[in-house]
C-alpha cells in the first residue's frame, strides 16, 4: 500500500519560493486504482514525480508497504516495487526497443515476450523490436513503448502520467483494456494521472488536485459529478467544498 | 604458430570475429609479419620495396573474410606499414583489420597503418578497423591510420571504425573517391578519456552520377580528452550524401565537429547534421526508474549510443 502524509513541494524561482504542492495526503491500497485528475498546472504530474523520486518532497512522508521511501533515490524506489511511465518519454539514440524493454525487465527478454508486450500496447511487434528509440518514432509510438516498459514486469505500484496523451483513439481503446485487465487482476496498485473520462470511470477512487491541493477525493461515483459541467469549468467551486481525503 | 598471451588478448579486443590462422590472414607483430595464409581467391604478398603487404582479392571471392590484424607490444617502437588491397570486379569480401598496442614501458609505441583500396566495378567490400590500447607503462599508445579508397562503378564499400579505449593519441586521415552508382557507408565510433586526443579528417569525393554516401560519426569524450571531426563531402555529380556527427561531452572534455559539404553539381544533394551535448538528464532518470543507479544508467546510455 502507498501512503502519503502531508506532502509539500516548493521550488525557488527568481529568488522567490513557490509552493507547487501543499499538504497533500492520500493512500493507494493494494490492488486499488486511484486516478488523479484536475486542471492543468494543478500539481498532478508533480505528485507522480514525487512518488517515483524524480522530485524531492520539501515536507511530508511517503510510505510503501510500511517502508519509509521519502528519502530513497529513484533506483531504490524502483527496486522497492514502483514502476513509472513518463508523460513525455525520452528518446535514446542507438538503443533498440528490445534493449529498452530488456533493461526495464532487468533481464534479456526473448523475442516472443517483447512481441507480446508490444502487441498489448497496440504496436505491430516485428516492425519495432530492432528499431531505435530515437526521433524516427512518432510521439504516439514512443508513448506506447513507454507504457510497455512498465507492463514488462510486476510492480507493487504502477504510476502512469497521462498515458492517453499523444495516443490515437484506436490505440487508446486498447490501452484502456490493458488498464482494465491490470485493475481486474488486482495484482498491482495503480496510480494514474489522467483527464480521460474512460480511465476515470475505471478507477476505484478519484482525487482532484487544483492549485497544489487536494480539493476532492473519494469513490469514483461520488467524485464524477464534480468532474462534469460546472465543477470542471470552475475549479474554484471544488476548492470551496474543501478537500475530503 | 603459437601466439603469446598478450598478443592473444589484444587480438580478442580488435578482431570481433575471432582471429584464426585459417583462410586468408596476415598477423603483423612488432613490425614483422609473423604468420600469414592465402585462400583460393585471396592472395597476400609481402611488399618488396617497403614494409607491408599487397592483398589480391579475385572476382570469384564470395563472402570470404580476410583478417589482417596488427599488434604492437614493444615499447618505443614506431611501426609504419603500407597495405594495398586490389579487389576485382564483382568480388564480395569482408576485411577485418585493426590494431592493438600493449605498452608496458616508458617509451611511446606507435603504429601508422597506411591502407589503399583499389575496388573494381560491382564489388562489395565491408571493412572493419578496431583500435585498442592497453598496458601499465607510462609511454603513450599512438595510432595514426591513413586510408585511401577508390570505389569503382556500382560497388559498395562499408567501413566501420571503432576506438573505444586505451589509445592516447590518434590522427585519422581518410580519402574516398566514388564512381557512378557506387555506395558508401562509413560508421565511426570513438570514445576518449583522460588526456587522450583524437582527430579524424575525412574527404569523400563523389565523381559519378547516382553515387551515394552516408557518414555517421558517434563519439563520447570524457575526462580532459579532445576530439576533432572534420568530415567533408564533395558532390561533383548527381549524387546524395548525408553526414551525421553526434557527440556526448562529459567532464572537462572538448569536442569540435566540423562537417563540411561542398556541392559542385546542381543535382548534388548533400546534407549534414552535427550535435554535441551532455547526456540527457531525462534519459538518466528514465533508466533509474528501471532500478539502475546513475553510474550504471550513464554506462548504458554510452554503450548504446556507441552501439
Interface residues (C-beta under 8 A of the other chain):
Chain A: X52 X54 X73 X74 X75 X78 X79 X82 X83 X84 X86 X89 X90 X92 X93 X94 X95 X99 X103 X104 X106 X149
Chain B: X218 X246 X280 X282 X283 X285 X286 X287 X288 X289 X290 X291 X292 X293 X294 X300 X301 X304 X305 X306 X307
